[in-house]
Amino acid sequence: MAGQLPEDIVQAIAISNAKSIGEQPAILANLALAQQIFNQNMQQQVSLSQQQAMNQVQMAATAKCVAMIESAGCKNQSSIDQMGKDLERLLKDVERIIKNGGDEKKSPDAR
């Protein structure tokens, strides 16, 4: 009798184990849902960050174009032609940057 536990303690342990086993699927489902919510939140933050970066690029390109138009003055045909050449060069630079993923070092003609 010294090595045996009382019957009520054995029954309490069995009930506790059965309860733990019964709750495990709900706990795992909650963990999976929490992980899914976390992943979706991270994806949204990355998307927002990328959108903000693109907005900054768009704003900088617009400012550069406005500055080029103002500097040309559109007073004569030669200034209009020069502005067209500058815009063409700017668009080629932007296209190269987009193609290289923003890494200037990938292009052989990087400045």
DSSP file (Angstrom, degrees, kcal/mol; ACC not computed):
  #  RESIDUE AA STRUCTURE BP1 BP2  ACC     N-H-->O    O-->H-N    N-H-->O    O-->H-N    TCO  KAPPA ALPHA  PHI   PSI    X-CA   Y-CA   Z-CA
    1    1 A M    >         0   0    0      0, 0.0     3,-0.8     0, 0.0     0, 0.0   0.000 360.0 360.0 360.0 -20.2    0.0    0.0    0.0
    2    2 A A  T 3   +     0   0    0      1,-0.2     0, 0.0     3,-0.0     0, 0.0   0.822 360.0  46.7 -66.8 -29.3    3.0    2.3    0.5
    3    3 A G  T 3  S+     0   0    0      2,-0.1     2,-0.3     0, 0.0    -1,-0.2   0.489  99.7  84.0 -90.0  -5.0    3.6    2.5   -3.3
    4    4 A Q  S <  S-     0   0    0     -3,-0.8     3,-0.1     1,-0.0     0, 0.0  -0.752  70.1-134.5-104.7 147.3    0.0    3.1   -4.3
    5    5 A L        -     0   0    0     -2,-0.3    -2,-0.1     1,-0.1    -3,-0.0  -0.628  37.7 -91.2 -90.6 154.7   -1.9    6.4   -4.4
    6    6 A P    >>  -     0   0    0      0, 0.0     4,-2.0     0, 0.0     3,-0.6  -0.315  36.5-115.6 -62.6 150.7   -5.4    6.8   -3.0
    7    7 A E  H 3> S+     0   0    0      1,-0.2     4,-2.3     2,-0.2     5,-0.2   0.841 113.1  55.3 -58.9 -38.6   -8.1    6.1   -5.5
    8    8 A D  H 3> S+     0   0    0      2,-0.2     4,-1.8     1,-0.2    -1,-0.2   0.845 108.5  48.8 -68.2 -32.3   -9.5    9.7   -5.4
    9    9 A I  H <> S+     0   0    0     -3,-0.6     4,-2.4     2,-0.2    -2,-0.2   0.913 111.1  49.5 -70.9 -43.0   -6.0   11.1   -6.3
   10   10 A V  H  X S+     0   0    0     -4,-2.0     4,-2.2     1,-0.2    -2,-0.2   0.911 112.5  48.4 -60.5 -42.4   -5.7    8.7   -9.2
   11   11 A Q  H  X S+     0   0    0     -4,-2.3     4,-2.3     2,-0.2    -1,-0.2   0.886 110.3  51.1 -66.4 -39.1   -9.1    9.7  -10.4
   12   12 A A  H  X S+     0   0    0     -4,-1.8     4,-2.3     2,-0.2    -2,-0.2   0.893 110.7  48.7 -65.4 -40.6   -8.3   13.4  -10.1
   13   13 A I  H  X S+     0   0    0     -4,-2.4     4,-2.6     2,-0.2    -2,-0.2   0.917 111.4  49.8 -65.2 -42.6   -5.1   13.0  -12.1
   14   14 A A  H  X S+     0   0    0     -4,-2.2     4,-2.5     1,-0.2    -2,-0.2   0.908 111.7  48.1 -62.7 -42.2   -7.0   11.0  -14.8
   15   15 A I  H  X S+     0   0    0     -4,-2.3     4,-2.3     2,-0.2    -1,-0.2   0.909 111.8  50.0 -64.8 -41.6   -9.7   13.7  -15.0
   16   16 A S  H  X S+     0   0    0     -4,-2.3     4,-2.4     2,-0.2    -2,-0.2   0.910 111.7  47.9 -63.8 -43.4   -7.0   16.4  -15.2
   17   17 A N  H  X S+     0   0    0     -4,-2.6     4,-2.6     2,-0.2     5,-0.2   0.920 111.9  49.5 -63.4 -43.9   -5.2   14.6  -18.0
   18   18 A A  H  X S+     0   0    0     -4,-2.5     4,-2.1     1,-0.2    -2,-0.2   0.891 111.1  50.1 -62.8 -39.0   -8.4   14.0  -20.0
   19   19 A K  H  X S+     0   0    0     -4,-2.3     4,-1.8     2,-0.2    -2,-0.2   0.923 111.1  48.6 -65.3 -43.6   -9.3   17.7  -19.6
   20   20 A S  H  X S+     0   0    0     -4,-2.4     4,-1.2     1,-0.2    -2,-0.2   0.916 112.4  48.2 -61.8 -43.8   -5.8   18.8  -20.9
   21   21 A I  H  < S+     0   0    0     -4,-2.6     3,-0.2     1,-0.2    -1,-0.2   0.878 111.1  51.4 -65.1 -36.9   -6.1   16.4  -23.8
   22   22 A G  H  < S+     0   0    0     -4,-2.1     4,-0.4     1,-0.2    -1,-0.2   0.822 111.3  47.0 -69.4 -31.3   -9.5   17.7  -24.6
   23   23 A E  H  X S+     0   0    0     -4,-1.8     4,-2.0     1,-0.2     3,-0.3   0.658  90.3  85.2 -83.9 -16.3   -8.4   21.4  -24.6
   24   24 A Q  H  X S+     0   0    0     -4,-1.2     4,-2.6    -3,-0.2     5,-0.2   0.886  85.2  52.3 -58.7 -45.7   -5.3   20.8  -26.7
   25   25 A P  H  > S+     0   0    0      0, 0.0     4,-2.4     0, 0.0    -1,-0.2   0.900 110.7  49.0 -59.5 -38.4   -7.1   21.2  -30.2
   26   26 A A  H  > S+     0   0    0     -4,-0.4     4,-2.2    -3,-0.3    -2,-0.2   0.902 111.4  49.3 -66.6 -39.8   -8.6   24.5  -29.1
   27   27 A I  H  X S+     0   0    0     -4,-2.0     4,-2.2     2,-0.2    -1,-0.2   0.927 112.4  47.5 -64.3 -44.6   -5.3   25.8  -27.9
   28   28 A L  H  X S+     0   0    0     -4,-2.6     4,-2.4     1,-0.2    -2,-0.2   0.886 110.5  52.1 -64.8 -38.6   -3.6   24.8  -31.1
   29   29 A A  H  X S+     0   0    0     -4,-2.4     4,-2.3    -5,-0.2    -1,-0.2   0.905 109.4  50.0 -63.6 -40.7   -6.3   26.3  -33.2
   30   30 A N  H  X S+     0   0    0     -4,-2.2     4,-2.4     2,-0.2    -2,-0.2   0.902 110.6  49.6 -64.1 -41.0   -5.9   29.6  -31.3
   31   31 A L  H  X S+     0   0    0     -4,-2.2     4,-2.2     2,-0.2    -2,-0.2   0.913 110.9  49.6 -63.7 -42.3   -2.2   29.5  -31.9
   32   32 A A  H  X S+     0   0    0     -4,-2.4     4,-2.2     2,-0.2    -2,-0.2   0.908 111.7  48.5 -63.9 -41.5   -2.6   28.9  -35.6
   33   33 A L  H  X S+     0   0    0     -4,-2.3     4,-2.4     2,-0.2    -2,-0.2   0.909 110.3  51.3 -64.8 -42.0   -5.1   31.8  -35.9
   34   34 A A  H  X S+     0   0    0     -4,-2.4     4,-2.3     1,-0.2    -2,-0.2   0.899 110.8  48.9 -62.0 -40.3   -2.8   34.1  -34.0
   35   35 A Q  H  X S+     0   0    0     -4,-2.2     4,-2.5     2,-0.2    -1,-0.2   0.898 110.7  50.2 -66.1 -40.7    0.1   33.2  -36.4
   36   36 A Q  H  X S+     0   0    0     -4,-2.2     4,-2.3     2,-0.2    -2,-0.2   0.909 111.3  48.3 -64.4 -42.4   -2.1   33.8  -39.4
   37   37 A I  H  X S+     0   0    0     -4,-2.4     4,-2.3     2,-0.2    -2,-0.2   0.912 111.8  50.2 -63.9 -42.8   -3.2   37.2  -38.1
   38   38 A F  H  X S+     0   0    0     -4,-2.3     4,-2.3     2,-0.2    -2,-0.2   0.927 110.9  48.7 -61.1 -45.9    0.4   38.1  -37.4
   39   39 A N  H  X S+     0   0    0     -4,-2.5     4,-2.3     1,-0.2    -2,-0.2   0.907 111.5  49.2 -62.4 -42.7    1.5   37.1  -40.9
   40   40 A Q  H  X S+     0   0    0     -4,-2.3     4,-2.2     1,-0.2    -1,-0.2   0.899 110.3  51.5 -64.5 -40.1   -1.3   39.1  -42.5
   41   41 A N  H  X S+     0   0    0     -4,-2.3     4,-2.1     2,-0.2    -2,-0.2   0.916 109.8  49.4 -62.1 -43.5   -0.4   42.1  -40.5
   42   42 A M  H  X S+     0   0    0     -4,-2.3     4,-2.2     2,-0.2    -2,-0.2   0.903 109.6  51.6 -63.7 -41.1    3.3   41.8  -41.5
   43   43 A Q  H  X S+     0   0    0     -4,-2.3     4,-2.4     1,-0.2    -1,-0.2   0.899 110.0  49.7 -61.9 -40.7    2.3   41.5  -45.2
   44   44 A Q  H  X S+     0   0    0     -4,-2.2     4,-2.4     2,-0.2    -1,-0.2   0.885 109.7  51.0 -66.6 -38.2    0.1   44.7  -44.9
   45   45 A Q  H  X S+     0   0    0     -4,-2.1     4,-2.3     2,-0.2    -2,-0.2   0.898 110.6  48.8 -65.7 -39.8    3.0   46.6  -43.3
   46   46 A V  H  X S+     0   0    0     -4,-2.2     4,-2.5     2,-0.2    -2,-0.2   0.922 111.7  49.6 -64.9 -43.7    5.4   45.6  -46.1
   47   47 A S  H  X S+     0   0    0     -4,-2.4     4,-2.3     1,-0.2    -2,-0.2   0.914 111.4  49.0 -61.6 -42.8    2.8   46.6  -48.7
   48   48 A L  H  X S+     0   0    0     -4,-2.4     4,-2.4     2,-0.2    -1,-0.2   0.906 110.4  50.9 -63.7 -41.5    2.3   50.0  -47.0
   49   49 A S  H  X S+     0   0    0     -4,-2.3     4,-2.1     1,-0.2    -2,-0.2   0.912 111.0  48.3 -62.6 -43.2    6.1   50.5  -46.8
   50   50 A Q  H  X S+     0   0    0     -4,-2.5     4,-2.3     2,-0.2    -2,-0.2   0.894 110.8  51.2 -64.5 -39.9    6.4   49.8  -50.5
   51   51 A Q  H  X S+     0   0    0     -4,-2.3     4,-2.3     1,-0.2    -2,-0.2   0.905 109.4  50.5 -64.9 -41.2    3.6   52.1  -51.4
   52   52 A Q  H  X S+     0   0    0     -4,-2.4     4,-1.9     2,-0.2    -1,-0.2   0.900 110.0  50.4 -63.5 -39.9    5.2   54.9  -49.3
   53   53 A A  H  X S+     0   0    0     -4,-2.1     4,-2.1     1,-0.2    -2,-0.2   0.918 110.7  48.6 -63.8 -43.0    8.5   54.4  -51.1
   54   54 A M  H  X S+     0   0    0     -4,-2.3     4,-2.6     1,-0.2    -2,-0.2   0.881 108.7  54.1 -65.4 -36.9    6.8   54.6  -54.5
   55   55 A N  H  X S+     0   0    0     -4,-2.3     4,-2.3     2,-0.2    -1,-0.2   0.890 108.4  49.5 -63.3 -38.4    5.0   57.7  -53.5
   56   56 A Q  H  X S+     0   0    0     -4,-1.9     4,-2.4     2,-0.2    -2,-0.2   0.899 111.1  48.8 -67.0 -40.2    8.3   59.3  -52.6
   57   57 A V  H  X S+     0   0    0     -4,-2.1     4,-2.6     2,-0.2    -2,-0.2   0.922 112.0  49.3 -63.7 -43.6    9.8   58.3  -55.9
   58   58 A Q  H  X S+     0   0    0     -4,-2.6     4,-2.4     1,-0.2    -2,-0.2   0.907 111.2  49.3 -62.6 -41.9    6.8   59.7  -57.7
   59   59 A M  H  X S+     0   0    0     -4,-2.3     4,-2.4     2,-0.2    -1,-0.2   0.909 112.0  48.2 -64.8 -41.6    7.0   63.0  -55.8
   60   60 A A  H  X S+     0   0    0     -4,-2.4     4,-2.3     2,-0.2    -2,-0.2   0.906 112.1  49.1 -65.6 -41.6   10.7   63.3  -56.5
   61   61 A A  H  X S+     0   0    0     -4,-2.6     4,-2.3     2,-0.2    -2,-0.2   0.901 111.7  49.4 -64.9 -40.5   10.2   62.6  -60.2
   62   62 A T  H  X S+     0   0    0     -4,-2.4     4,-2.6     2,-0.2    -2,-0.2   0.922 111.0  49.3 -63.8 -44.0    7.4   65.2  -60.4
   63   63 A A  H  X S+     0   0    0     -4,-2.4     4,-2.4     1,-0.2    -2,-0.2   0.899 110.9  50.4 -62.4 -40.5    9.5   67.8  -58.7
   64   64 A K  H  X S+     0   0    0     -4,-2.3     4,-2.3     2,-0.2    -1,-0.2   0.912 111.3  48.3 -64.1 -42.4   12.4   67.1  -61.1
   65   65 A C  H  X S+     0   0    0     -4,-2.3     4,-2.4     2,-0.2    -2,-0.2   0.913 111.7  49.3 -64.8 -42.3   10.0   67.5  -64.1
   66   66 A V  H  X S+     0   0    0     -4,-2.6     4,-2.6     1,-0.2    -2,-0.2   0.915 111.2  49.9 -63.0 -42.2    8.6   70.7  -62.8
   67   67 A A  H  X S+     0   0    0     -4,-2.4     4,-2.4     1,-0.2    -1,-0.2   0.897 111.1  49.4 -63.6 -39.6   12.1   72.1  -62.2
   68   68 A M  H  X S+     0   0    0     -4,-2.3     4,-1.9     2,-0.2    -2,-0.2   0.902 111.9  48.2 -66.1 -40.8   13.1   71.1  -65.7
   69   69 A I  H  X S+     0   0    0     -4,-2.4     4,-1.7     2,-0.2    -2,-0.2   0.918 113.4  47.5 -66.1 -42.9   10.1   72.8  -67.2
   70   70 A E  H  < S+     0   0    0     -4,-2.6    -2,-0.2     1,-0.2    -1,-0.2   0.897 111.8  49.9 -64.7 -40.0   10.7   75.9  -65.2
   71   71 A S  H  < S+     0   0    0     -4,-2.4    -1,-0.2     1,-0.2    -2,-0.2   0.848 108.6  52.7 -70.1 -32.0   14.3   76.1  -66.1
   72   72 A A  H >< S-     0   0    0     -4,-1.9     3,-0.8    -5,-0.2     4,-0.3   0.881  83.6-163.5 -70.7 -37.0   13.6   75.7  -69.8
   73   73 A G  T 3<  -     0   0    0     -4,-1.7    -1,-0.1     1,-0.2    -3,-0.1   0.244  33.6-117.5  75.2 -17.0   11.1   78.5  -69.7
   74   74 A C  T 3  S+     0   0    0     -5,-0.1    -1,-0.2     1,-0.1     3,-0.1   0.854  72.9 136.1  51.7  39.8    9.7   77.4  -73.1
   75   75 A K    <   +     0   0    0     -3,-0.8     2,-0.3     1,-0.1    -2,-0.1   0.803  67.8   9.1 -86.4 -31.5   10.8   80.7  -74.7
   76   76 A N  S  > S-     0   0    0     -4,-0.3     4,-1.6     1,-0.1     3,-0.2  -0.904  80.6-100.1-143.5 172.7   12.2   79.3  -77.8
   77   77 A Q  H  > S+     0   0    0     -2,-0.3     4,-2.6     1,-0.2     5,-0.2   0.844 116.1  57.5 -65.8 -35.4   12.3   76.0  -79.8
   78   78 A S  H  > S+     0   0    0      1,-0.2     4,-2.5     2,-0.2    -1,-0.2   0.896 106.7  48.2 -66.1 -38.2   15.9   75.1  -78.6
   79   79 A S  H  > S+     0   0    0     -3,-0.2     4,-2.2     2,-0.2    -1,-0.2   0.872 111.9  50.3 -69.2 -34.3   14.9   75.3  -74.9
   80   80 A I  H  X S+     0   0    0     -4,-1.6     4,-2.1     2,-0.2    -2,-0.2   0.914 111.6  48.1 -66.7 -42.0   11.8   73.1  -75.7
   81   81 A D  H  X S+     0   0    0     -4,-2.6     4,-2.2     2,-0.2    -2,-0.2   0.908 111.3  50.3 -63.9 -41.5   14.1   70.6  -77.5
   82   82 A Q  H  X S+     0   0    0     -4,-2.5     4,-2.6     1,-0.2    -1,-0.2   0.900 108.8  52.2 -63.4 -39.8   16.6   70.6  -74.7
   83   83 A M  H  X S+     0   0    0     -4,-2.2     4,-2.5     1,-0.2    -1,-0.2   0.905 108.1  51.5 -62.8 -40.8   13.7   70.0  -72.2
   84   84 A G  H  X S+     0   0    0     -4,-2.1     4,-2.3     2,-0.2    -2,-0.2   0.905 110.7  48.0 -61.0 -42.5   12.6   67.0  -74.3
   85   85 A K  H  X S+     0   0    0     -4,-2.2     4,-2.4     2,-0.2    -2,-0.2   0.912 111.7  49.9 -65.0 -42.4   16.1   65.5  -74.3
   86   86 A D  H  X S+     0   0    0     -4,-2.6     4,-2.4     1,-0.2    -2,-0.2   0.909 111.6  48.3 -62.8 -41.7   16.4   66.0  -70.5
   87   87 A L  H  X S+     0   0    0     -4,-2.5     4,-2.5     2,-0.2    -1,-0.2   0.900 110.5  51.3 -65.6 -39.8   13.0   64.3  -70.0
   88   88 A E  H  X S+     0   0    0     -4,-2.3     4,-2.0     2,-0.2    -2,-0.2   0.921 111.5  47.2 -63.0 -43.0   14.0   61.4  -72.2
   89   89 A R  H  X S+     0   0    0     -4,-2.4     4,-2.2     2,-0.2    -2,-0.2   0.901 111.6  51.5 -64.4 -41.0   17.2   60.9  -70.3
   90   90 A L  H  X S+     0   0    0     -4,-2.4     4,-2.4     1,-0.2    -2,-0.2   0.917 109.5  49.2 -62.3 -43.6   15.4   61.1  -67.0
   91   91 A L  H  X S+     0   0    0     -4,-2.5     4,-2.5     1,-0.2    -1,-0.2   0.873 109.7  51.6 -65.4 -36.8   12.9   58.5  -68.1
   92   92 A K  H  X S+     0   0    0     -4,-2.0     4,-2.4     2,-0.2    -1,-0.2   0.902 109.9  49.9 -65.2 -39.9   15.7   56.2  -69.2
   93   93 A D  H  X S+     0   0    0     -4,-2.2     4,-2.4     2,-0.2    -2,-0.2   0.926 111.8  47.6 -62.7 -44.4   17.4   56.6  -65.8
   94   94 A V  H  X S+     0   0    0     -4,-2.4     4,-2.5     1,-0.2    -2,-0.2   0.913 111.8  50.4 -63.4 -42.5   14.1   55.8  -64.0
   95   95 A E  H  X S+     0   0    0     -4,-2.5     4,-2.5     1,-0.2    -1,-0.2   0.907 110.8  49.4 -62.4 -41.6   13.5   52.7  -66.3
   96   96 A R  H  X S+     0   0    0     -4,-2.4     4,-2.1     2,-0.2    -1,-0.2   0.904 111.3  49.3 -64.1 -41.3   17.1   51.5  -65.6
   97   97 A I  H  <>S+     0   0    0     -4,-2.4     5,-3.0     2,-0.2     4,-0.3   0.912 112.4  47.6 -65.0 -42.1   16.6   51.9  -61.8
   98   98 A I  H ><5S+     0   0    0     -4,-2.5     3,-1.1     1,-0.2    -2,-0.2   0.914 111.7  50.2 -64.6 -42.4   13.3   50.1  -61.9
   99   99 A K  H 3<5S+     0   0    0     -4,-2.5    -1,-0.2     1,-0.3    -2,-0.2   0.869 112.3  47.3 -64.3 -36.3   14.8   47.2  -64.0
  100  100 A N  T ><5S-     0   0    0     -4,-2.1     3,-1.0    -5,-0.2    -1,-0.3   0.403 115.5-114.1 -86.9   3.0   17.7   46.9  -61.6
  101  101 A G  T < 5S-     0   0    0     -3,-1.1    -3,-0.2    -4,-0.3    -2,-0.1   0.774  70.3 -57.3  71.7  25.8   15.4   46.9  -58.5
  102  102 A G  T 3 <S+     0   0    0     -5,-3.0     2,-0.8     1,-0.2    -1,-0.2   0.469 104.0 129.1  85.9   1.1   16.8   50.2  -57.3
  103  103 A D    X   -     0   0    0     -3,-1.0     3,-1.2    -6,-0.3     4,-0.4  -0.810  39.0-169.6 -95.3 107.2   20.4   48.9  -57.1
  104  104 A E  G >  S+     0   0    0     -2,-0.8     3,-0.9     1,-0.2    -1,-0.2   0.761  80.2  66.8 -65.4 -26.0   22.6   51.5  -59.0
  105  105 A K  G 3  S+     0   0    0      1,-0.2    -1,-0.2    -5,-0.1     5,-0.1   0.676  87.2  68.1 -73.4 -16.9   25.6   49.1  -58.9
  106  106 A K  G <  S+     0   0    0     -3,-1.2    -1,-0.2    -6,-0.1    -2,-0.2   0.781  85.0  81.0 -73.0 -25.9   24.0   46.6  -61.2
  107  107 A S  S X  S-     0   0    0     -3,-0.9     3,-1.3    -4,-0.4   -10,-0.0  -0.642  73.2-145.0 -85.7 135.3   24.1   48.9  -64.2
  108  108 A P  T 3  S+     0   0    0      0, 0.0    -1,-0.1     0, 0.0    -4,-0.0   0.793 101.2  49.9 -69.1 -25.6   27.4   49.2  -66.1
  109  109 A D  T 3  S+     0   0    0      2,-0.0     2,-0.1    -3,-0.0    -4,-0.1   0.069  80.2 142.7-100.0  25.6   26.8   52.9  -66.8
  110  110 A A    <         0   0    0     -3,-1.3    -5,-0.0    -6,-0.1    -6,-0.0  -0.380 360.0 360.0 -66.9 142.9   26.0   53.8  -63.2
  111  111 A R              0   0    0     -2,-0.1    -1,-0.1     0, 0.0    -6,-0.1   0.429 360.0 360.0 -95.7 360.0   27.3   57.1  -62.1
